Amino acid sequence: MGRYVIRRLLQMIPVFFGTTLLIFLMVNVMGDPIAGLCGDRQCDPATAAQLRTEFGLDKPVWQQYLTYMGNVFTGDFGTAFNGQKVTELMATAFPITIRLTLIAIVFEVVIGITLGVVTGLRRGRPVDTGVLILTLVVISVPTFVTGLLLQLLLGVEWGIIKPSVSPQAPVDELIVPGLVLASVSLAYVTRLTRTSIAENARADYVRTAVAKGLPRRRVVVRHLLRNSLIPVVTFIGTDVGALMGGAIVTERIFNIHGVGYQLYQGILRQNTQTVVGFVTVLVLVFLAANLIVDLLYAVLDPRIRYA
């Protein structure tokens, strides 16, 4: 196991550098960030040259990337064009988005897996058909439509929630946004769990457990569910980073000042330091989540061993 972890960590190094380089190049072709600093008026040549020198934009792109990566390893993600450190923006944005993401994952795990187990054990029955139709509707409806609809009904019409989340973003105000963020993934988790449960329910080891006279609850939880969770864990693990990076729509709807909000502002103002800094951290989250998922395989299925 230890050697496997070391090998995976070494494999992450070229992936990390490759993805950050690609992101850095993509962000640098978005446009001239100096033009965005001057607003509607065009910067005079002297001011533009001074700003480019101050932010290191007068250097070649490859040199900018090497300088940026060198600073990253010292914990310096650069300075936004408004003079604020990117790490300060991260310190306020990431805790909010992490809370939002955790709430979304709880919805996925509790509701998605529960519905998947119920429908998988009752395949072809009315409850199975109803859940399949419901999940298809959730997948078909865009997230921004779901978010705006819940905001209008629960926040404006019925007054159950606040239409806009406060700057502190307490957990109770993030429940509905977390449900909106998790809605599509929740539907996929339900369908994936249902398919896996229905397929493994016909496996020989399940029939053997039933023939031994084991209680139905133990057969389902100990044998059937445990082996059926491998594809579900894979999906949820890779979905962690997607939820954090894809929260931009949900955070815009509910005015949540998290990672998505900062990315939106950075792209809108062509603030390359902010965008690259936040995406760099999201890349690390993706890599860490994938490693944890791979290690969980051995916990769920004892037959899996890492050399």
ABEGO torsion letter per residue (X at the ends): XAAAAAAAAAAAAAAAAAAAAAAAAAAAAAEBAAAAAAEABBBBAAAAAAAAAAAGAABBAAAAAAAAAAAAAAGBAEBBAAGBBAAAAAAAAAAAAAAAAAAAAAAAAAAAAAAAAAAAAABGBAAAAAAAAAAAAAAABBAAAAAAAAAAAAAAAAGABBABBBAAGBAAAAAAAAAAAAAAAAAAAAAAAAAAAAAAAABAAAAAAAAAGBBAAAAAAAAAAAAAAAAAAAAAAAAAAAAAAAAAAAAAAAGBBBAAAAAAAAAAAGBAAAAAAAAAAAAAAAAAAAAAAAAAAAAABAABBBX
